[in-house]
Amino acid sequence: MSRLHFSVFLLVLVFVFALFAPALWAAEKGTGLPLPRFVSLRAGEVNLRTGPGVQYPVDWVFHRQHLPVEIIAEYGTWRKVRDWQGTQGWVHQSMVGAGRTFIVTGDTRTIRRKGDPKSGPVARVEAGVIGKLLSCPDLNGWCRVEAAGHQGWLRRVEFWGVLRNEVMQLTGPPRPRLDPSAPGPTPQ
């Protein structure tokens, strides 16, 4: 191959790389949204993989639609998530939605009429119940929630699904419809 042909070949190669490099870099970058952040599972069965791609083995399968998960990393169309028990792995972005949910932790909890421990009870919810997170308007320790058809206030320490210093007013897409009879996760 002559020097001229080799130079032209290198120039074309550099041009092609320069043309596609930004798209490849953007694909690996993810959404650019803040991390960590909470989302919920869209499907009733979601594979949790050991790495960001279908070539990685399934380590766990979630069997609970609307389960809140925390996104802790992104790689292209893959999200590394953590559940309320600390289980971590990778899921495809199509398996998570922006709808905010929570899961009751610890003992049976009381949803109250107002964000005050002396306020009257609305309902009692057991550990493992998933509900809609409506708002956490300030850092007073209370969030407005809906669970099993009851709306009221629950203390942040009584559930998982919101960041410690997060203040939120949901005004975006519709929140998920919850099926209270959905089964929990099982190892696979």
N, C-alpha and C positions, 0 to 999 in steps of 0.2 A: 504494500500500500504506500502510495507516495505521501510526502509530507503535506501536500495540499489536501488530499483526501482525508488524511488523519485530522487535520485542523478543522475541516468542514464537519467531520463526524463529531469531534469534541464540541464544536460550537452548537450543533443541533442537539446534542445530548444535554448541554448546559441549558439551552433554551427550553427543552421539554421539562427538565427538572424544575426550572424556575416557574414554568407555567403551572405545574401541579403541586409544588411544595406548599404553597399557602393553604390549599384545600386539604392536603394531608395533615398539616399542622393543626388546622382548625378542627378536623375530625377527632384528633386525639385530645384536644383541649377540653371538650365538654361544653356545657352551657354558659359558663362564666358566672352563674348565679352563686350567691354566697354559700360557703360550706362551714360547718355542717348546717343542714336544714331538714325539716320534717316533711314527709309525704306519706301517702297511704298506698297499700297494694290494690291494684285495680281488679285482679282476678282472684278466683277462689283457689287456684293452684298456681304457685309461682316457684320456679326453680332457683335455688341459691347456689351459685357456682363458685369454684375456688379461684377463678380468674375472670378477666373481662373478655369473654368470648365463648361461643358454643363449643370450641375445642377443649375447654376446661371441663372437668367432671362436675356433675351435680353433687353437692355435699349435703344438701338439705332441701326439703320441699315445704313451703308454707301452704297450709290449707285453710286460710282464713282471709277472706276478702275484707278490705278496708283496714287491715292491721296497720297501725302506724309504724313507720321505719324512719331511721335517721340516715340521710345520705351523708357519707363522710369522705367520699372521693368520687371522681368522674374520670372516665377514659372513653372518649368517643361517645358511642351510644350506650355505654354500660355505666351503671351506678353501683358503687360499693356501699352497702347498707348495713346497718346494725339494728337489731330488734331490741325490745325492752329487756330481754334476758342476756344481752351481750353477744348473741350469735351474729357473726359477720360473714359477708360474702357478696358476690356480684350478681346483679339482675339487669335485664335489658330495660332500657328506658320506657318501653311500651308497657311494662308491667307495673309502673308506679304512676300515680296521679297527684295533682296538686291539692286535692281535697284533704283538709286537715281533720284528723281523728285522734283519739286518745285511747289508752287502755288503763283501766282501773288496776292499781297495784295494792299489795298489802291486804288489809282486812276489808270487810264490808264498809262502804263509805256512804255518807249522807249528802245528797244534792240539796242545796239550800235555796230559799227564795231570793236571798241577797248574798252578796259577798261578805258575810259576817257570821262568825260561829254561833251567835245567839239568834240568828234568823231561823224561821220555821223550816222544817224539812219539806221537801217536795217528793223525794223518792230515796230509797236505799239501793245501792248497786254493789254487786259482789266483785271480787277480784277477777280479772279476766274479761269483764264486760267492755266492749268497744262502743264508743260514742262519738258524736260529732263535736269538734272543738269550734265554738262559735266566735269567741274573742277572749283576749287577755288584755284588757284596756290599760292596765298600769302594773306596777311592780308590787302591789299590795298583797300578792300571794294568791289571788283568786282568779279563776277563769270562768266564763260563761260557757256552759256545755249543754248538750242534749243526749240523753241516753234512754233507751226503751220508751221513747215517746214523751219523756219528761224533760223540761228545760229548767235550768237553774244554775247555781254556782257551786264550784268544787275547788278546793284548795290545790294548788300546783303540786304539793308534796304527796297528794293522794292518787296521782295518775302519772303516766308517762306519755309524752308526745309533744312537749313544748320545751324550748330552750330556757335555761335558768333566767336569763335577763331579757327574754323576748316579750315585746309589747306588740300585740297584733289586733287588727280589726279586719275581719274577712269581708272583702268587697268584690272578690274576683269571681271565678267560675262557680257554678252551683256545687254545693257540698254533696258528698256521696250519700246515696240511700243505703241504710244499713240493714243487714239481715241478722237479727239477734240469734238465730239458730245455727249460724255457720260454725263448723267445727274448727278446732285449733290446729297449730302446726304439728307435724310429725316428722321424725328423722327418716331420711331415705338413704 
